[in-house]
Amino acid sequence: MSQKNLPEHLYISSKIPDKPAPDWTRFVCVSDTHNKVSLKTYNVPEGDVLIHSGDLTEVGKLDQIKTAVDWIKSLPHKYKIVIAGNHDTTLDKPFYEESWNRFHHDKEDADEAINMVRNAGHGIVYLEDESFTIPENGYQIYGSPYTPRFYDWAFNGDRGSFFNEKWSKIPPTTHILMTHGPPSGILDLVASGENAGCVDLLQRIQEIKPLIHVFGHIHEGYGVLEKKWETKNNDDIKSTIFINASSVTRRYKPQNNPIVFDLPPLN
């Protein structure tokens, strides 16, 4: 995707201009880093807010969680908003207690893993079906790690009633939505030619129309898409920008640039 085809104030290349004005907020999006990135091998642009949409690790081992958290701590952004993904097995304690031996030779301490991200400090805010409002500007971010069941990994659920209930929790006041996986039909095409996204998530997005939706999970879906919404009541928001921020390729190579967007102060 070339820079000229992107929405205004959104950047996917390694060359990024300054913010339009000092009071704008710069968001830097990554996802699916899978312990494949480091300060030496993966360049993350400076900004005000880092967004990480899950799959911090390969399979959620404690040393992998620590490595991922230490990397995020080292980044300069004031706020670092993080959700888990299906590979972050120890962060889904009920799942891990039942299924740990499918992923690890020895059982790890899920409570320690969760504490490692919940209480990391250094501006890290971990969201699991909850919101965070940026104090300086009022932008409301909602994050959820859940994806439709696929080979029974962490934070999986069955399509239908589970996700109807799950996505109903997303507040209609959400400006920036973070989920691990994509909505159906949007940057969700897998190598087999199938759309792997969540139909129920798409339905909720159509209802609340967030400004931005950031996700990952489907590595080959990396990119940006802006979708215009038909509005009956002349709503202020008439489009949503969808960002698949997967940092690694289908072959788990950290070759996808972080995706950056700038937002003006809220009126």
Secondary structure by P-SEA (a helix, b strand, c coil): cccccccccccccccccccccccbbbbbbbcccccccccccbbbbbccbbbbcccccccccaaaaaaaaaaaaaccccbbbbbccccccccaaaaaaacccccccccccaaaaaaaccccccbbbbbccccccccccbbbbbbbccccccccccccccccaaaaaaaccccccccbbbbcccccccccccccccccccaaaaaaaaaccccbbbbcccccccbbbbbbbbccccccccbbbbbccccccccccccccbbbbbbcccc
